[in-house]
Amino acid sequence: MACALLSSLEDAKVLAGGQSLMPLLNFRLARPAHLVDINRIDGFDRIYERDGGIGVQALARQAAVEDSDLVARACPLLRDALRLVAHRVIRNRGTVCGSLAHADPASELPAVLLALGGGVVAMSARGQRVIAAQDLFTGVFETSLRSDELLAEAWFPASPPKSGIHE
Ligand SMILES: Cc1cc2nc3c(=O)[nH]c(=O)nc-3n(C[C@H](O)[C@H](O)[C@H](O)COP(=O)(O)OP(=O)(O)OC[C@H]3O[C@@H](n4cnc5c(N)ncnc54)[C@H](O)[C@@H]3O)c2cc1C
């Protein structure tokens, strides 16, 4: 449904945690004609093991990823970086995928995705495609996501044992 709306509406923006988008709307720095609120999509907040790494779906909140035992074990850099993102109240709403889609060059999570060599799954009414981190971030607040695409999932490769970030 969200993908159908994104493909049919002109000038639509996805609303995830709203922690970056809402301030932009408040200050009239963004004036999209439509908001596609994905918050009530059931079962779109999984944090799970796949393909030697961790998949983080679009509605997984930053706080949930930070608290995940799986993330702590397999991808400690992600857990440690999340502790530096804003403060807990923001992380209770903000999503990992929203931070990646927002592509603020000062953000922690795009840097983590790039450093680990992860990627994202972009979904649209036309299907889905995988975008490697180095092809995702194209400029300041710019990504290679198309206007009708939802960033459905981020994928962070597991860190090998004894890599520098392990305690
Ligand atoms: C006070 C404050 C301090 C902050 N400090 C930091 C910080 O220190 N470090 C840091 O990294 N971040 C910080 N942030 C930003 C925070 O991490 C946001 O949660 C994050 O940048 C955006 O995630 P979101 O889910 O809130 O996205 P939203 O605000 O809902 O959306 C942000 C943008 O991404 C797009 N988008 C969101 N989800 C998707 C999706 N699934 N598919 C396609 N497009 C999508 C939206 O259309 C919008 O353009 C701070 C925010 C606040 C309010």
The ligand as a Gaussian input file, in Angstrom:
#p B3LYP/6-31G(d) Opt

LIG

0 1
 C       17.105000      16.846000      18.853000
 C       17.611000      15.883000      17.810000
 C       18.926000      15.470000      17.849000
 C       19.409000      14.586000      16.874000
 N       20.720000      14.179000      16.947000
 C       21.194000      13.300000      16.056000
 C       22.542000      12.836000      16.124000
 O       23.312000      13.193000      17.038000
 N       22.963000      11.956000      15.158000
 C       22.133000      11.510000      14.173000
 O       22.566000      10.713000      13.354000
 N       20.855000      11.896000      14.096000
 C       20.364000      12.783000      14.997000
 N       19.046000      13.190000      14.920000
 C       18.201000      12.665000      13.825000
 C       17.504000      11.366000      14.247000
 O       18.457000      10.319000      14.330000
 C       16.402000      10.958000      13.237000
 O       15.621000       9.965000      13.884000
 C       16.847000      10.378000      11.928000
 O       17.717000      11.266000      11.275000
 C       15.653000      10.199000      10.961000
 O       14.938000       9.051000      11.271000
 P       13.368000       9.105000      11.372000
 O       12.888000       7.711000      11.447000
 O       13.003000      10.031000      12.474000
 O       12.960000       9.711000       9.930000
 P       11.933000      10.848000       9.502000
 O       12.221000      12.101000      10.260000
 O       10.549000      10.335000       9.527000
 O       12.381000      11.032000       7.970000
 C       13.615000      11.635000       7.617000
 C       13.746000      11.641000       6.095000
 O       13.956000      10.321000       5.617000
 C       12.865000       9.909000       4.779000
 N       12.545000       8.528000       5.163000
 C       12.391000       8.060000       6.430000
 N       12.206000       6.747000       6.418000
 C       12.225000       6.359000       5.122000
 C       12.099000       5.110000       4.470000
 N       11.927000       3.966000       5.157000
 N       12.174000       5.084000       3.111000
 C       12.361000       6.227000       2.406000
 N       12.512000       7.448000       2.970000
 C       12.443000       7.507000       4.322000
 C       11.734000      10.881000       5.052000
 O       10.874000      11.029000       3.934000
 C       12.505000      12.153000       5.356000
 O       12.920000      12.769000       4.162000
 C       18.547000      14.081000      15.862000
 C       17.196000      14.484000      15.826000
 C       16.733000      15.379000      16.792000
 C       15.295000      15.809000      16.756000

